[in-house]
Amino acid sequence: MRSIVGALSLPALIALCAALSALTFAGLSLGFSTAPGWRSLRWYALAAVLSAMFTVGDAITTLAVPGHWYAWFARFNMFLAGLHGACWFFFDAAQRGRKLARWERAVVGVALVAALTNLIPGLTVTDRIVAREVSWLSLTYRDVIPTHLGGAVSIYYVLALAVLGVRTIRDPGPGGRAQGVALLFLAATALHDTVVFSFALAAPYLLSLGFLAVIVGVGVSVVARFVQNARALETALRALRDTREVLVRQERLAALGEMSAMVAHEVRNPLAVMFNVLATVRRGPLDEQQSMLLKIIDEEARRLQRLVTDLLDFSRPGALRRSRVEVLALVATAVDAARAGVADLSPMPALTQTVPPDLAWEHVDAELCRRALINLIDNALRAPRCRAVRVSAADDGDALSLRVSDDGEGIDEALREKVFAPFYSSRPAGTGLGLAIVRNVALAHEGSVTYSETEGGGATFTLRIPRATAPEA
């Protein structure tokens, strides 16, 4: 292996590396081309294979091989160069999802005809070989003299690549301007080699590097685009998964709501009978033990009544009855109702409200928002070690924020994800539906309800009702 590598010149080694790199990118692009929307990469893969073949043939000019090989490889490389240039036109059009324009078909047609002429001995390349020394690199190039037609064909190839490169820079396709820059660099190296050959300059040929640069440059941009699309697909799949989870949760909540409504309706009538019986029994003479037992029955019946009310509220959002709401009045009635519902609390936490007097909100279901606010205030008043509850409202620009804060113990971090789940409660006497009702109201208005820690300790719940436009008639 060392003897083989030692026999190769520096340009031959560079050409070999360029060929291997081009074949690597060709294999990757063929793999990518099986993905939907990436079939255009087959043209890039073909261009990469042709590039690899050209660079291997180009390496012959610095090696000691039989004399007739130089002319044969020169003709074959001119043929490959024509096919290579045509591939870039097809690749650019395929990337843009269209067929070749009329002028592009003309350019490609001439290039393919010119490429075929290179296969005819003596038509574009003579059999004359000229040795050119590059002493500072210890290199000897063995150049084959082209005919006038061969020189014209070479110039045509360079101009075609330059036109495509400029057009791609001015009108970037999916491959971006990098593709146009790479094509112009390839054309520039071809022009450099033409000048070096024409004036017999003591400089190495750079066309192999040009082929390598265009393949690697475009290949890197393709890989980057593929990775970007893969990430976008991953993001879309994640969003789809989240949407699916939301739909499944909504279906479950809908089913749970239907069951809750059925249970509530079945229990409400027997409850009404129980309260009537209790009222009748209390009219008669009762001893102390009987009065205590009736009180227990009454308390448990009222607890069951609260559960029925919560079940109905949880299952009932339905269609919104939107109207203009004066927020100060909404908060005031919710505070009064919540305070009446915890009249048995001792000591009663201090309850304050901060609402701009002129704050109003359009297209809101006032009753649903009032129920949600009552549940939030009730939840705060019953918080362990709560001494003060603050209710506030504000216009956040795009949403109405109703905020209820307490200074109680707050909620453990491990339980915060569960607080909005139906039938979850940290209180033995709680129904576990209060915050679930609030969440349903928020979702019905396409809003949100969130939990945060109160500064200094406690829990803060914020119900956001977005600004809505008038519903269509």
N, C-alpha and C positions, 0 to 999 in steps of 0.2 A: 504493500500500500504506500509506504514512504517513497519507494522508487517511482511509482506512478505520479504521486503528487509532486515530487521533485522535478519530473519531466514536464510538468505543466507550467506555462508562463503565468504571470500575475493576471493579465486580462482573461486567460482561460479559466483560472481559479474563480475570478469574479463572475464570469459567465456561468460557470457550473453552479455557484451559489445562487445566482439569480434564477437559474432554471429550476433548482430545487425549491426556492421560495415561491416561484410562480406556480409550480405543480401543487405545492401545499395549499395555496390560496384557491387553486382550481378545485381541489378536493373538498375544501370547506364550503365553497360556494355551491358546489353540486349538492352537498348535504342540505344547505339552507334552502336550495331551490325547490325542495320537496314540500316546504311549508306553503300554505295558501298565501297568494299575493307576492310570492318571491320567485316566480318562474323566470323572470327577466335575468336572474343570475346565471342561467345556463349560457347566455351570450357572454357574460363576464368570464365564466369558466372556460369557454372555448378560446376567448382572447388570451387568457392566462396560459393555456396549453400551447397556443401558437407562439406566445412570447417565450416560453421555455425552449421550444424547438429552435426559434430564431437565435437566441443567445448561445445555444450549443453550437449551431452552425457558424456563428460569428467568431467563436473561439478558435476555429480552424485556421484563421488568418495568421495566428502567431505560433502555430505548431508546424513541425517538420513532417509533412505528409506528402504522398505522391502529387505531382504537379497538376494532374487533371482534376484532383479533388477541389482545388480552390475555385475553378470556374463552375463546377457543378454546385458547390455549396453557395456560391454567390448568386447563381440563378434561383436556387431553391429558396434562399433567404428573401430575395426580392418577391418571389411568389408568396411566401408567408407574410411579408410585410403588407401586401395588398389585402390579404384575407383578414389580417389583424386589424387594419384600419376599418374595414367594412364591419367587423364585429362591434366596434365601438359605436357606430351609427345605429346598428340594430339594438344594442344594449341601451343606449340613451332613449330611443323611441319606446322600447318595451318598459323601461322604468316609468315613463310618462303615461303609459297605458294607451298608446296610439300606434298607428302604422307610420311608416316612413312618409315624410312629405314628398311632393313631386321633385323638388330640387335635391332632396336627400337620396331619392331613388336614382336620380341621374348621376350624382357623385359616386354612389356605391356601385352602380352599373359600370361606370368607366373604370373604377378601381379594380373590379373583378376581371374585366376584360384585360386590363393592363397586367394584372397578376398572372393571367394565363399566358400572356405573351412571353413571360420570363421563362417558361418551360421549353421554349423553342431555342435550341442552341444557336448562338451567334446573333440573335435578334436584339437582345438588350445587353448582353455581356459578351465580350470577346474572349479569346483564349490567351491574350497577352497578360503576363504577370510582372508586376513591378515591385521590387523590394524597397521598403522605406524604413530607415533606421530611426529609432528613438533612443539615442545613446544614453540619456540620463536615466532611462528605465531599463537599459540593457535589453531592448526589445527590437524585433524585426517583424514588421508587418509585410505580408505578401498580398498586395492589392491586385485585384483583377480589373482591367480597364473596361469601363462600360461603353456601349455605343451611344450615339446621340439620343436614340429612342430610350435607352436605359436611363440616361441622365434626366430626360424629361419625365419618365415614370417616377423616378425618385423624388423630383421636385413636386410632382402632383401629389404623391403620398404625404409629403410634409405639409403642403398647403391644405389638403383635406383635413388632416389632424388639427392644424391651426384654426381653421374655420370652425370645426366642431368645438374645440376648446374655448374659443372666444364666445361662441353662441351659448355654451353651457355656463360660462361665467356671467354673461349678461342675463340669461334666463335660466337660473338654477332649477334643476329637476329634483327628484327625491335624493339624488346623490350629492346635491349641494355644489358649491363653487369649487370644492376640493377636486372634484372629478375634472373640471375644466382646467384647473391649474396643472394637474398631473398630465393631461393631454398636451398642453402647451410646453411643458418641460420635455416630454418625449419628442415633440417637434423641434424643440431647441437643440437637443442632443443630436438629432438627425442632421439639422442644419450645420452644427459644429463639425460633425464628421465629414460633411460635404466640403466645407471650407478647408479642413485639414487635408483631405484627399486632393482637392483641386490645386492647392498651393504647396503640396508636399511638406507640410509643416512638421516639425519634430514634436508632435503631441500625440497622446494616445486617443483612440476612438472611445466615445462615451455612450454610444447607442445602447449597449447592453445595460449600462446603468439607467438609461432612460426607460427601457422596457421594465426593469426592476422597479423603478420609482413609480411608474404609472400603475403597475399591478398592485404594489404594496399600498400606494396612496389610496387608490379606489377601494382596495380590499379592506383597509382599515376603516374607511368611511362606511362601507357596507356592514362590517361587523359591528361598528358603533351604532348604526341605525337598527340593526337586528336586535342588539341588546336593549336599545331604547324602546323598540316595539314590544320586546318581551316584558320589560318592566311595565309598560303601559297596559299590556294584557294582564299582567299579574294584578295591577291596580284595579282593572275592570272586573277581574274575577273576584277580587276581595270585595268590591262594591256590590257585585251580584250576590255574593254569599251573604253579605250583611242585609241586602234587600230581602233575600229569601228568608233569613232569620226573622226579620221584621214581619214579613207576611205570615210566617208560621205562628209567630207570637200573636199577631192580630187575629188569626183564625182561632187559636186556642182561647184568646180572651173573648172573642165573639161567642164561642161555644159555652164558655164559662158564664158569660153574661146571660145567655138564654136560660141556662140551668138556674142561675141565681134568681132571675125574674120569676121562673116557674115556682121555685121553692118559696120566694117571698110572697107570691100571691096565695099559695096554698096555706102558708102560716098566718097570714094577716087576718083572715076571717076567724080562725079559732082564737087568736089573740083578742079580737074585739069582744068575742063571747066571754073570755076570761075577765076582761076589765069590767064588763057589765055585771057578771056574777060577783066580782069583788065589791063593786059599788053597792050591790044589793045586800050582801052579807054584812057589810060595815054598818048598815042602818040598824041592825039588831043589837041586843045587849051582848058584849064580849068581855071575857075575863082577860087578864094580862097576858097569859100564854097564847090565847087565841089571837089577840091583837098582834103579838110578835110574829106568829106564824103567817098571818095575813100580810104583814109588812114585808116579810121575806118573799112571799109569793108575788107581791106587787113589784118589788125591786127586780126580781128575776124576769117577770113578765115585761117590765120596761126595758130591761137589758135585751130581751129577745126582740122587743119592738125596735130598739135602736139597730139591731142586726138586720131586721127586715128593711128598715129605711135605708141602711147602707147598701144592702143587696140591690134594692130598687135603683138607688142612685148610681151604683156601679154598672148596672145593666141598661141604663136608660139614655145615654147621651144622644143617640139617634141624630136626626137632622137638627141643625142649629137654628135657633130663632134669633136672628141677628137684629140688633137695634143700636141706637146711640146710647151710651152709658155714661152717666155722671159718676166718675170714679169715687168722689168723696162720699156720695150717698151709698154707693155699693159697699165700700169699706165699712161705713158706719153701721149699716144693717147687718153685715156679716159679723162685726164685733159684738153687737148686741145679742145676736142669736148664739154665738159661741159662748159668750159670758153666761147667758141663761142656761146653756147646756151643761155648765160645770158649776152650777150654783152651790153644789154640795162640797166643793173643794175648800179646804181650810189648811193653811191660809191661802187666800186668793192672790195669785200673782198680780202685780201691777200691770196694767195693759194700756199702752199709749199708741197713738196713730199719727202718722205724718203724711198728709196727702195735700198736694196743691189744690186750692179751692176751685180753680177753673179747669182742672184736668178732666177731659172727656175722651172717650174712645168710640170710634165708629164700628159698626158691623160686628158686635160682640153679643154672645148669648149671655145676658145679664144673670139669669137664674143659675146657669151652670157655673159661671164664674163665682157667684155668691156661694154656692155649695162648696166649690173647691176652696175658697178662702175660709169658710167656716171650718172645714176639715183641717186646714193648716193651722188656724188659730187654736182650735180644740187640741190638736196634737201638741202645740207649743205649751199651752196652759197646763197640760197633764204631764209635761216632761219632768223627770225626777229632779228635785232640788231647784226648781225654777222659781225665781223671785220676780222676774220682769219679762214681759213680752212686748215687742215693738212691731207694729204693722206699718208699712210704708208703701207708697206707690210713686212711680216716676215714669216719665216719657223718655225712653232711651233712643228715640229717633225712629227706629224701625219696629219697635215693639213696646207694649205696655208691660212694665215690670211690677208685679205685686210681690212684696217681700215680707216674710214673717220670721222674726228672729227671737230666740229665747236665750237665757243665760244659764240653762240647766247643764246636765252632764254631757250633752252631745250624743253622738252615735259612734260606737266602736268602728274602727276602720274595716274590720272583717265583715261587718253587718251592713255596710252602706249600700252594697249592690242589691240587697234583699228588701230594702225599706219600701220600694214601690211595687213589690210583688203582691198579688192578691192573697189575702188571708194570712199575711205575715204580720205579727205583732210582738213587741217585746213586753207588752203589758198583759197580765193574766186576764183582765177584763176587756181588753181591746178586741175589736172584730177583725182587725188587719185589713180593712178595706178603705180607710180614710185616705191614705196616700195613693192607693191604686185608683181611687175616684179622681183625685187631683190629676194624676197622670192621664187618665182617660179624657178629662176636660181639656188638658193641654194639647193632646193629640188631635182632639176634635177641632181645635182652632189652629192646627198645624204649628203649635208652639212647643214649649218645653217646660219641664219643671226640674230643677237641680238642687242638690244639697251642697252646702259649704259650712265650714266651721265659723261660728260667731267669734269675732275678735274678743279675746278674754275668756272664751269658753262658751259652749252651747251650740245650738244648731240653727242654721238659717236655710230656709227653703224659698226659692225664687220661682214664681210662676210667670213665664213670659208669653204674652199674647201678641203675635205679630200684627202689624198694620195690614188690614185687609181691604180689598176693593169691594165695591157694591156687588152683591151676587147678581148673576144674570136672571132676568125675568123668565 
